[in-house]
Amino acid sequence: MNNVMKKQSPKLLSSVKNALRVLNSFSLDQPEVTVGELSVQLGLAKSTVSRLLTTLASEGFVIKDTDTRKYRLGISILALSGIISSNFEINKEAAPVVKKLVNDLGETAHLTILDGTDTIYIHKEECTHAVRILTYLGKRNPAYCTSSGKVLLAYSEQKVVDDVIAGGFEPFTKNTITSANKLLSELRKIREKGFAFSKNEILEGVTSIAAPIYDYTGKVLAAITVVGPVQRITDNKIPVFAKKVIDASKEASERLGYLER
């Protein structure tokens, strides 16, 4: 019996992996998808994709629109994301700080972590302005061209920075960092100032300011960020915004048990 289980194990793991690939295919840019589209994107047979989607639908992870025959994420995903969010210690402790920051500055704020060479939003507090920056929980961005990413890289191990450099620099705008020397110089400045600033680096017309959040061991585990259009976060406002963000990051760090030395 053990031999049979060992032989089946790789196949079972492959099925699980493919199911996860299916779920990871959904995004804000692609909220709905057909079996045929997923088959091409994932390089899997239509019959395989169809079976995977049918199984995921039976557990509520995807929903099929009977008219368009397209699939979208189901309520089970939302339930799981809620559990994850509510159990993140940093979310519990820092969420009130983020909300206060939004009330003070009137711009959207996020909590961001580093995953590999990308940043991921794990918490968001929306501003009340009619014109807002489109972001969402779980959104990934390259670390080298966002304020939160640069903050997290500035306090990361050298290997993480080396991995970012090895992955290359995609020029999203004319202001995007595209060289290792410029990135390393920027990270040194961030460590000196205690915050990072990004203007028109990943998206034209967007400014963001971020500062590090420490845990009780003194390790930087996240960044707190304020983001808004350049018309509202003007150059003369950056010092004021930076101080508010730094103060918020210190408060969040203290709530996580960090004692500044």
C-alpha positions in Angstrom: 0.0 0.0 0.0 2.8 2.4 0.8 4.3 1.7 -2.7 1.0 2.6 -4.3 0.8 5.9 -2.3 4.4 6.8 -3.3 3.6 6.2 -6.9 0.5 8.4 -6.8 2.0 11.2 -4.7 3.8 13.1 -7.6 0.6 13.0 -9.6 -1.5 14.2 -6.7 1.0 17.0 -6.1 0.9 17.9 -9.8 -2.9 18.3 -9.7 -2.7 20.5 -6.6 0.0 22.6 -8.2 -2.1 23.0 -11.4 -5.2 24.0 -9.4 -3.2 26.7 -7.6 -1.9 27.9 -11.0 -5.5 28.2 -12.1 -6.4 30.3 -9.1 -3.3 32.5 -9.6 -4.4 33.2 -13.1 -7.1 35.5 -11.9 -6.2 39.1 -11.5 -7.7 42.6 -11.5 -6.8 42.7 -15.2 -8.3 39.3 -15.8 -11.2 38.7 -13.4 -12.9 36.3 -15.7 -11.5 33.6 -18.0 -12.7 30.7 -20.2 -11.4 27.1 -20.2 -9.8 27.7 -23.6 -8.0 30.9 -22.4 -6.6 29.1 -19.3 -5.6 26.2 -21.4 -3.4 28.4 -23.6 -2.0 30.5 -20.7 -1.1 27.5 -18.5 -0.1 25.1 -21.3 -2.6 22.5 -20.1 -5.1 20.4 -22.1 -8.6 21.8 -22.1 -9.9 18.6 -20.5 -7.5 19.1 -17.6 -8.4 22.7 -17.1 -12.1 21.8 -17.2 -11.7 19.2 -14.5 -9.7 21.5 -12.3 -12.3 24.3 -12.7 -15.2 21.9 -12.0 -13.5 20.7 -8.8 -12.7 24.2 -7.7 -16.3 25.3 -8.4 -17.7 22.5 -6.3 -15.9 23.9 -3.3 -16.8 27.5 -4.0 -13.4 28.7 -5.1 -14.6 29.7 -8.6 -18.0 30.5 -10.1 -19.1 29.8 -13.7 -21.2 32.3 -15.6 -23.7 30.1 -17.5 -24.2 32.8 -20.1 -20.6 33.7 -21.0 -19.2 30.3 -19.9 -16.4 32.3 -18.1 -15.1 31.6 -14.6 -14.4 34.0 -11.8 -13.2 33.7 -8.3 -15.8 32.5 -5.7 -16.8 33.4 -2.2 -14.5 30.7 -0.6 -11.4 32.8 -1.7 -12.9 35.9 0.1 -13.5 33.8 3.2 -9.9 32.6 3.3 -8.5 36.0 2.6 -10.5 37.4 5.5 -9.1 34.7 7.8 -5.5 35.5 6.7 -6.0 39.3 7.0 -7.5 39.1 10.5 -4.8 36.8 11.8 -1.9 38.8 10.5 -0.4 40.3 13.7 0.8 43.3 11.8 -2.7 43.9 10.4 -4.2 43.8 13.9 -1.7 46.1 15.4 -1.0 48.5 12.5 -4.5 48.9 11.0 -5.6 51.7 13.5 -2.3 53.5 12.7 -2.9 53.3 9.0 -6.5 54.6 9.4 -5.2 57.6 11.5 -2.6 58.3 8.8 -5.3 58.5 6.2 -7.4 60.8 8.4 -4.4 63.1 9.0 -3.1 63.3 5.4 -6.2 62.6 3.3 -4.5 60.1 1.0 -4.7 56.3 0.7 -2.3 54.3 2.8 -1.1 50.7 2.7 0.8 48.1 4.6 3.2 46.3 2.3 5.5 43.2 2.7 8.2 41.8 0.5 7.7 38.5 -1.2 10.8 37.5 -3.2 11.6 40.5 -5.3 8.1 41.9 -5.3 6.0 43.9 -2.9 2.4 42.8 -1.9 -0.3 45.0 -0.3 -1.6 43.3 2.8 -3.8 46.1 4.1 -5.4 49.2 2.6 -7.2 52.2 3.9 -8.9 54.2 1.2 -9.1 58.0 1.2 -12.3 59.9 0.5 -11.1 61.8 -2.6 -13.0 61.4 -5.8 -9.8 60.9 -7.7 -7.9 57.9 -6.2 -5.0 55.6 -7.1 -6.2 52.2 -8.2 -4.7 49.6 -5.9 -6.0 46.4 -4.3 -5.0 43.9 -1.6 -2.7 41.2 -2.9 -1.4 43.5 -5.7 2.2 42.8 -6.6 4.7 45.5 -7.7 8.4 45.3 -8.4 10.3 46.4 -5.3 12.9 48.6 -7.1 10.4 51.2 -8.4 8.0 51.7 -5.4 8.6 53.6 -2.2 7.6 50.6 0.0 9.7 48.3 -2.1 12.8 50.5 -1.8 12.3 50.8 2.0 12.0 47.0 2.4 15.0 46.4 0.2 17.0 49.0 2.1 16.7 46.9 5.3 16.9 43.4 3.6 19.8 41.0 3.4 22.2 41.6 0.5 21.0 38.5 -1.2 17.6 39.9 -1.7 19.0 43.1 -3.3 21.3 40.9 -5.5 18.2 38.9 -6.6 16.4 42.1 -7.6 19.5 43.4 -9.5 19.9 40.0 -11.2 16.2 40.1 -12.3 16.8 43.3 -14.3 15.0 46.6 -14.3 11.9 47.2 -16.4 11.5 50.9 -17.2 7.9 51.6 -16.5 8.5 55.3 -16.9 11.4 57.6 -17.7 12.0 58.0 -13.9 12.2 54.2 -13.1 15.5 53.1 -11.6 17.3 51.0 -14.3 20.8 50.5 -12.9 22.3 48.6 -10.0 24.4 51.6 -9.0 21.5 53.9 -8.8 19.4 51.4 -6.8 22.3 50.9 -4.3 22.8 54.6 -3.9 19.1 55.1 -3.3 19.0 52.3 -0.7 21.9 54.0 1.2 20.0 57.3 1.3 16.9 55.6 2.6 18.8 54.1 5.5 20.2 57.5 6.3 16.8 59.3 6.1 14.5 56.6 7.4 12.0 56.8 4.6 11.7 56.3 0.8 10.1 58.5 -1.8 8.8 57.6 -5.2 7.5 60.0 -7.9 6.5 58.9 -11.4 8.6 55.8 -11.0 6.1 53.0 -11.6 3.2 55.1 -12.9 3.2 58.6 -14.2 1.4 61.1 -12.0 1.8 59.0 -8.8 3.8 59.9 -5.7 4.3 57.7 -2.6 6.2 57.9 0.6 7.1 54.9 2.8 8.8 54.1 6.1 9.8 50.8 7.7 7.9 48.9 10.4 10.0 46.8 12.8 9.0 43.8 14.9 10.1 43.1 18.5 13.4 41.6 17.3 14.4 44.8 15.4 13.7 43.2 12.0 11.9 45.2 9.3 8.9 43.1 8.3 6.7 45.6 6.5 6.4 49.2 5.2 3.7 51.7 5.7 3.0 53.8 2.6 1.0 56.8 1.6 0.2 57.2 -2.1 -1.6 59.8 -4.2 -1.5 61.9 -7.3 1.4 64.3 -7.8 -1.1 67.2 -8.0 -2.0 66.6 -4.3 1.3 65.3 -2.9 3.3 68.2 -4.2 7.1 68.6 -3.7 6.6 71.2 -0.9 4.3 68.8 1.0 6.8 65.8 1.0 8.6 66.8 4.2 5.3 67.0 6.1 4.1 63.8 4.6 7.4 62.0 5.3 7.3 63.1 9.0 3.8 61.8 9.4 4.6 58.5 7.7 7.8 58.0 9.9 5.8 58.8 13.0 3.1 56.2 12.0 5.8 53.6 11.3 7.3 54.2 14.7 3.9 53.8 16.4 3.2 50.6 14.4 6.6 49.2 15.4 6.0 50.0 19.1 2.6 48.2 18.9 4.5 45.2 17.6 6.9 45.3 20.6 9.8 47.1 19.0 11.9 49.3 21.4 13.9 51.9 19.6 17.5 52.0 20.9 
